Amino acid sequence: MSEFKLSDIFGCEAVKNFGAALRRALRIGDDYASLVELEYAETKEQFEEVIKKFLRRYETIARRGYKGKKLSRLSEKHLEELMSLVDKYDVKPVRAALISYALVKSEREEFPESEEEVTDYE
């Protein structure tokens, strides 16, 4: 793997969106299983399996919503972009970026109550 800038990964919209979704899953749905599974993903195959499980869990959380608002879903475009990053940079740096975004406080203190869908990564 060649030398790369961390901003190539951390600045990627797909990583930001998946990280924000993981943050919502943790904070709203107490989905610590996804965080733990992601932490232990070492290969591309393990990573794709963890993402599949996370998306299945997140769908359940998104359908329940938060404070009466549905949560936004992740897009196919961002899923493809995330997997391309793993192909290009390997699992570890992408995994680290996702977990980092999941564990930091978003720019918004709380989830917005005035929007149609709840997002924290716009």
C-alpha positions as CSV (number, residue, x, y, z in Angstrom):
1,M,0.0,0.0,0.0
2,S,1.4,3.4,-1.0
3,E,1.7,6.4,1.3
4,F,-1.6,8.3,1.6
5,K,-3.0,11.3,3.6
6,L,-5.4,10.5,6.4
7,S,-7.6,13.3,5.0
8,D,-8.2,11.1,2.0
9,I,-10.1,8.8,4.3
10,F,-11.4,11.1,7.0
11,G,-12.5,13.7,4.5
12,C,-14.6,11.3,2.5
13,E,-18.4,11.9,2.7
14,A,-19.1,8.1,2.8
15,V,-16.9,7.7,5.9
16,K,-18.5,10.7,7.5
17,N,-22.0,9.5,6.7
18,F,-21.4,5.9,7.8
19,G,-19.6,7.2,11.0
20,A,-22.6,9.4,11.8
21,A,-25.0,6.6,11.3
22,L,-22.9,4.4,13.6
23,R,-22.9,7.3,16.1
24,R,-26.7,7.4,15.9
25,A,-27.0,3.6,16.2
26,L,-24.8,3.8,19.4
27,R,-26.6,6.7,21.0
28,I,-30.2,6.1,20.0
29,G,-30.2,2.3,19.5
30,D,-27.4,1.2,21.9
31,D,-25.9,-0.8,19.0
32,Y,-22.6,-1.6,20.7
33,A,-22.4,-4.9,18.8
34,S,-21.7,-3.1,15.5
35,L,-18.9,-1.1,17.1
36,V,-17.3,-4.2,18.6
37,E,-17.6,-6.2,15.4
38,L,-16.1,-3.3,13.4
39,E,-13.2,-3.1,15.8
40,Y,-12.3,-6.7,15.1
41,A,-12.7,-6.7,11.3
42,E,-9.3,-7.3,9.8
43,T,-10.0,-8.5,6.3
44,K,-12.1,-7.1,3.5
45,E,-14.4,-10.1,3.8
46,Q,-14.9,-9.5,7.6
47,F,-15.4,-5.8,6.9
48,E,-18.1,-6.3,4.4
49,E,-19.9,-8.8,6.7
50,V,-19.8,-6.3,9.6
51,I,-21.1,-3.5,7.3
52,K,-24.0,-5.8,6.2
53,K,-24.9,-6.6,9.8
54,F,-24.7,-3.0,10.8
55,L,-26.9,-1.9,7.9
56,R,-29.5,-4.5,9.0
57,R,-29.4,-3.3,12.6
58,Y,-29.5,0.4,11.5
59,E,-32.5,-0.2,9.3
60,T,-34.4,-1.3,12.4
61,I,-33.2,1.7,14.4
62,A,-34.1,4.1,11.5
63,R,-37.6,2.7,11.2
64,R,-38.2,3.3,14.9
65,G,-36.9,6.8,14.5
66,Y,-36.0,9.4,17.2
67,K,-38.4,11.7,18.9
68,G,-41.0,11.0,16.3
69,K,-38.7,11.6,13.3
70,K,-37.5,8.9,10.9
71,L,-33.7,8.6,10.7
72,S,-32.1,9.1,7.3
73,R,-30.8,6.0,5.5
74,L,-27.4,5.5,4.0
75,S,-27.1,5.7,0.3
76,E,-25.9,3.1,-2.2
77,K,-23.4,5.7,-3.5
78,H,-21.8,6.0,-0.1
79,L,-21.8,2.2,0.4
80,E,-19.9,1.8,-2.9
81,E,-17.6,4.7,-2.0
82,L,-16.8,3.1,1.4
83,M,-15.9,-0.2,-0.1
84,S,-13.8,1.5,-2.7
85,L,-11.8,3.1,0.1
86,V,-11.3,-0.3,1.6
87,D,-10.0,-1.6,-1.7
88,K,-7.7,1.3,-2.1
89,Y,-6.4,1.8,1.5
90,D,-7.2,-1.5,3.3
91,V,-9.5,-2.2,6.2
92,K,-7.6,-0.7,9.2
93,P,-7.5,3.0,8.3
94,V,-11.1,3.0,7.0
95,R,-12.2,1.1,10.2
96,A,-10.3,3.6,12.4
97,A,-12.0,6.6,10.6
98,L,-15.5,5.1,11.0
99,I,-15.0,4.4,14.7
100,S,-13.5,7.8,15.2
101,Y,-16.5,9.5,13.6
102,A,-18.9,7.3,15.6
103,L,-17.3,8.3,19.0
104,V,-16.9,12.0,18.6
105,K,-19.5,14.6,19.3
106,S,-21.1,16.0,16.2
107,E,-21.2,19.7,15.5
108,R,-24.8,19.6,16.7
109,E,-25.2,19.2,20.4
110,E,-28.4,17.2,20.1
111,F,-30.4,15.7,17.2
112,P,-32.4,18.4,15.4
113,E,-36.1,18.3,16.2
114,S,-37.2,20.6,13.4
115,E,-36.1,18.5,10.4
116,E,-38.2,15.9,8.5
117,E,-35.4,13.3,8.9
118,V,-32.8,13.2,11.6
119,T,-29.3,13.7,10.3
120,D,-26.1,15.0,11.8
121,Y,-23.7,15.0,8.9
122,E,-25.0,17.5,6.4
